Structures are given as structure tokens and as C-alpha cells.
Amino acid sequence: MLMGRIDELLVDLDPSAVMVYGGGMTAAVAAQVAFWRQVPVVHLQSGLATDDLLCPFPQEANRRIIAQLASLFLTTGHSNLGSSIGPNEISVGDTLYANPHPADLRFARLVRRVRAGGPRLVLVGLDRQDSLGVLAGLPDLLEREPDMELVVFGALAGHGVAYPLQQHRRATVVRHMPLAELVQLIAASAVLVTDDPELVADAPGLGTPAVLVDGPHVAQPGDSIRSILSPAVMSTIRQLLATAGVTPVPSSDGLEAARVEQAVAWMFGMCPSPLLTSPFPSSPSNTEV
């Protein structure tokens, strides 16, 4: 059904190119339909590629499918764990870094304390009922790790199993997490634990190892994403806490979107270079875009 609808849309709009983001199913289907219609595909990729075809599932497989069809690859600039994407790979930076600092004072203060050498932060986002076992094990994790603080968000944050965490002085539990807060907390965390495959795909790009509550997956040394069945999650978190640090978040120059525009214009032959050479792009009447 999705293929048919996207195909109708391409016939109606007759675009010069199609840009897809990440490794979701919609991106994979749109890239295939565009390829069949001989419309160039631009892949705006976020996060890191992995060496495991099944992790995160199915995003990593979708990303590889798109890589076979795309004409232009726009990456965040972080080193891929897997092989190089291709010759038309252009680093544009990660727009996630340009997000504002947390507006919620609880999270803003927590991020400052973490970056000042304070507690190690574990960020947990859980939505599925089969993740309740992970939620139930978090109070014990807090007791075993006295220098750790915990932020829990998602649909399960309102479940009765989360009540002991709501009373714990080193835990913060919220149902909804705005994007600005979420990005900053992921970047400040020692570990991200979630049952959302899309979220774990973005975490390594922010310098944070991620544990996907899904499994089964045999973790390998150096993995930035680990897919673990619920019973083994706590031991995996403790292992990562023993070695993980906080990766400094690089500052954003605010030109990520301009770099994307420049690269796409180069693909169409509208400018001589795919790279943005000036912090102030020239007007469309000039050679630079």
C-alpha cells in the first residue's frame, strides 16, 4: 500500500530528487520507488552504521538497502562502525546538536552536574509492556550504583511498576520528553536503554552507547548498539557503566542545513563544489548556493 501511494505521489509531483532520512521503513520504500522511477535519491543519514545486520532491526538492513540506491549520502560526520558508504558521501554535520538547551530546570541542572564530573546518568525510555521487567529492575540498579542517577520516560513511566522510582531521590520519571531535553540527556548519558529502535540508532551519533531492549543479539567488543533480551539488560548496563564516559558534545555552527542545500545543489550541477566554503552562502544568482 505504501509503495503504491508513494508511486502515485511521484507521478503527480514529478520531483527532481527524493530525500529520505535514516533507516525507517518509509525511507526504504520511498528510496525503492524513486529508484524505479529513475528519480535520484539523497540519503540524509543520522547516527552510525553498524556491522550487525540485525541491530538495530530492521533499520540497519533498511539503511543498507537505501545505500545501494542513493546517489548522494549526507552524513553526520562521525566515523561509521561499518564500511565506507561510497564516493558521494558528504559530511554535513548533525542538526541534533543545534537543538536548544533543556528548558526544564531539572534536566538542565542534571546535565550540568554530569558534565562537571558529577553522577553517571542512565537514560531509560520504555513504551512496550514486555519491557516491564526492565522497569522493575531499575530500583535495584540504583541501589547497586550509588553514584548513578536515572531518568525514565515513555508510556511505561505512568505504570504502577514505576512507583518506587517516583519516590527515589536519584530518579526522575516523566511520561513525555520534549526533543530539546531528550537530545541533551542522551548526549550526557553514560548509557541509553530503550525499546525504541529509532532512538538507539541516533544515540551513537551523540557519543552514547545504547542498549535496545529487544534481542537476541550477541554483543561484540566495541559495539555502540547492543540488542539484549530483558533478563540480561541490567548486567549489560552495569558492564557499560564500568567503562563508559561522557563524550563531549561538539559545538554546532548552525550551518548543517546550508551544507545539505549546498550538496544537493552540487548534485544538480548548480555549483562547482559540494562543500560549503563560506559561512555566508551567496545568493542563488551566484555560483554558490
C-alpha positions in Angstrom: 0.0 0.0 0.0 2.8 2.4 0.9 4.6 1.7 -2.3 1.5 2.4 -4.4 0.8 5.7 -2.6 4.4 6.9 -2.9 4.4 5.9 -6.6 1.3 8.0 -7.2 2.8 10.9 -5.4 6.0 10.8 -7.5 4.0 10.6 -10.7 1.9 13.6 -9.6 4.8 15.7 -8.4 7.5 14.6 -10.9 10.3 15.6 -8.5 13.9 16.1 -9.5 15.1 14.2 -6.4 13.8 12.4 -3.3 15.4 12.9 0.1 15.0 10.2 2.7 16.1 10.2 6.3 17.5 7.4 8.4 16.6 3.7 8.2 12.9 3.6 8.7 10.5 1.5 6.6 9.1 4.6 4.9 12.6 5.7 3.9 13.4 2.3 2.5 10.2 2.1 0.5 10.4 5.7 -0.8 14.0 5.0 -2.0 13.0 1.9 -3.9 10.0 3.6 -5.6 12.2 6.6 -6.5 14.8 4.3 -8.0 12.2 2.5 -10.1 11.0 5.9 -11.4 14.7 6.8 -12.1 14.5 9.8 -9.6 17.8 10.4 -7.8 17.8 9.5 -4.1 19.5 11.6 -1.5 20.0 9.8 1.8 20.1 12.1 4.9 21.6 9.7 7.4 21.7 10.2 11.2 23.7 8.2 13.7 26.1 5.4 12.9 26.1 2.4 10.7 26.8 -0.9 12.5 28.4 -4.2 11.5 25.4 -6.2 12.6 22.6 -6.5 10.0 20.1 -7.3 12.7 20.9 -4.4 15.1 19.0 -2.2 15.2 16.3 -4.3 13.4 15.2 -3.6 10.8 16.7 -0.1 10.5 20.2 -1.3 9.7 19.1 -3.5 6.9 16.9 -0.7 5.5 19.9 1.7 5.7 22.0 -0.8 3.6 19.2 -1.1 1.0 19.0 2.6 0.7 22.8 2.8 0.3 22.5 0.6 -2.8 20.0 3.0 -4.4 21.1 6.5 -3.3 23.1 9.0 -5.5 24.2 11.2 -2.6 24.9 10.4 1.0 24.7 13.2 3.6 26.2 12.0 6.9 26.7 13.5 10.4 30.5 13.4 10.1 31.0 10.7 12.8 33.0 7.6 11.8 30.9 4.7 10.8 31.5 1.4 12.5 30.8 -0.4 9.2 32.5 0.1 5.8 32.5 3.4 4.0 29.2 4.3 2.4 30.6 5.4 -1.0 32.3 8.1 -3.1 29.4 10.6 -2.8 29.5 10.7 1.0 29.5 14.3 2.3 29.7 15.3 5.9 27.1 18.0 6.7 27.0 17.8 10.5 24.2 16.8 12.8 21.3 19.1 13.3 20.6 17.5 16.6 23.5 19.5 18.1 21.7 22.7 17.2 18.8 22.0 19.5 18.3 24.4 22.4 19.5 23.5 25.9 16.9 21.9 28.1 14.1 24.2 29.2 13.2 22.0 32.2 15.4 23.2 35.0 15.6 19.6 36.5 17.2 18.3 33.4 19.4 21.4 32.8 20.8 21.2 36.3 21.3 17.4 35.9 23.2 17.8 32.6 25.5 20.5 34.2 26.3 18.2 37.1 27.1 15.3 34.9 29.4 17.3 32.7 31.1 18.8 35.7 32.2 15.3 36.8 29.1 14.5 38.8 26.9 11.4 38.7 26.8 9.0 35.8 23.5 9.2 34.1 21.4 6.3 32.7 18.5 7.4 30.4 15.7 4.9 30.0 12.9 5.2 27.5 10.3 2.3 27.6 6.9 2.1 25.9 6.2 -1.6 25.4 4.5 -3.9 28.0 7.2 -6.6 27.5 9.7 -4.1 28.9 8.1 -4.0 32.4 10.8 -6.4 33.6 13.4 -3.8 32.9 11.4 -1.1 34.7 11.0 -3.4 37.7 14.8 -3.9 37.9 15.8 -0.2 37.9 15.4 0.4 41.7 17.9 -2.4 42.4 20.3 -0.9 39.8 20.1 2.4 41.7 21.0 0.7 44.9 23.9 -1.1 43.4 25.3 2.0 41.7 25.3 4.8 44.3 27.0 7.4 42.0 24.3 6.9 39.3 21.2 9.0 38.5 18.3 7.8 36.4 15.8 9.5 34.1 12.9 7.3 32.9 10.5 8.4 30.2 7.9 6.9 27.9 4.5 5.2 28.2 5.6 2.9 31.0 6.6 5.8 33.2 2.9 6.0 34.3 2.7 2.3 35.1 2.4 1.2 38.7 5.8 -0.6 38.5 7.4 2.8 38.2 6.1 4.0 41.6 9.3 3.1 43.6 11.3 5.1 41.1 9.0 8.1 41.5 9.8 8.1 45.2 13.6 7.7 44.7 15.7 10.8 45.2 18.1 9.9 42.4 15.4 9.1 39.8 13.3 11.4 37.6 10.2 9.9 35.9 8.3 11.7 33.2 5.7 10.5 30.7 6.7 12.9 27.8 10.2 14.1 26.9 10.5 17.2 24.6 13.1 16.9 21.9 15.4 19.5 23.3 15.6 17.7 26.7 15.9 14.3 25.0 18.9 15.2 22.8 20.8 16.8 25.7 20.1 14.0 28.0 21.2 11.3 25.5 24.4 13.2 24.9 25.1 13.5 28.6 24.2 9.9 29.5 26.7 7.1 30.1 24.1 4.6 28.7 20.8 4.8 26.9 18.3 2.0 27.5 15.2 1.9 25.3 12.8 -0.4 23.4 12.6 2.2 20.5 14.9 1.1 17.6 14.9 4.6 16.1 16.2 6.1 19.3 19.1 3.7 19.6 20.1 4.4 16.0 20.6 8.1 16.9 22.4 7.5 20.2 25.9 6.6 18.9 26.0 9.8 16.9 25.7 11.6 20.2 28.5 9.6 21.7 26.4 7.4 23.8 26.3 3.6 23.8 22.8 2.2 23.6 21.0 -0.9 24.8 18.0 -2.0 22.8 15.5 -4.0 24.8 14.7 -6.5 22.1 17.3 -9.2 21.4 18.6 -11.7 20.9 22.0 -10.3 19.9 25.5 -11.4 20.9 27.3 -8.2 21.9 30.8 -7.8 20.4 33.6 -5.6 21.7 33.3 -2.1 20.5 29.6 -2.3 19.8 27.8 1.0 20.2 24.4 -0.6 20.0 23.5 -3.8 21.8 20.2 -5.6 21.4 19.5 -7.5 24.6 16.6 -9.6 25.9 15.0 -8.1 29.0 16.6 -10.5 31.6 20.1 -9.6 30.6 19.6 -5.8 30.4 20.7 -5.0 33.9 24.0 -6.8 33.8 24.7 -5.2 30.4 24.0 -1.7 31.8 26.5 -2.4 34.7 29.1 -3.5 32.3 28.8 -0.4 30.2 28.7 1.9 33.3 32.0 0.4 34.3 33.7 1.7 31.1 31.5 4.4 29.7 32.3 8.1 29.9 30.5 11.2 28.8 31.5 12.2 25.2 31.8 16.0 24.8 29.1 17.3 22.5 30.8 19.3 19.7 29.5 22.8 19.2 27.3 23.5 16.2 28.0 26.3 13.8 24.3 26.3 12.8 25.2 25.6 9.1 24.1 22.0 8.9 21.1 22.9 6.7 23.2 25.1 4.5 25.6 22.2 3.9 22.7 20.0 2.9 21.5 22.6 0.4 25.0 23.1 -1.0 25.5 19.3 -1.5 22.1 18.9 -3.2 22.8 21.9 -5.5 26.1 20.4 -6.5 24.4 17.1 -7.4 22.2 19.1 -9.8 25.3 20.9 -11.3 24.2 24.3 -9.8 27.5 24.9 -8.1 31.1 23.7 -8.6 31.7 22.2 -5.1 29.6 20.1 -2.8 31.2 21.7 0.2 30.1 24.9 1.8 33.3 27.1 1.7 31.8 30.3 3.2 29.8 30.7 6.4 27.6 33.1 4.4 26.2 31.3 1.4 25.9 33.5 -1.7 22.6 34.3 -3.3 21.2 31.8 -5.8 22.3 34.1 -8.7 25.9 33.3 -7.9 27.7 30.0 -8.2 27.5 29.2 -4.6 24.1 28.2 -3.0 
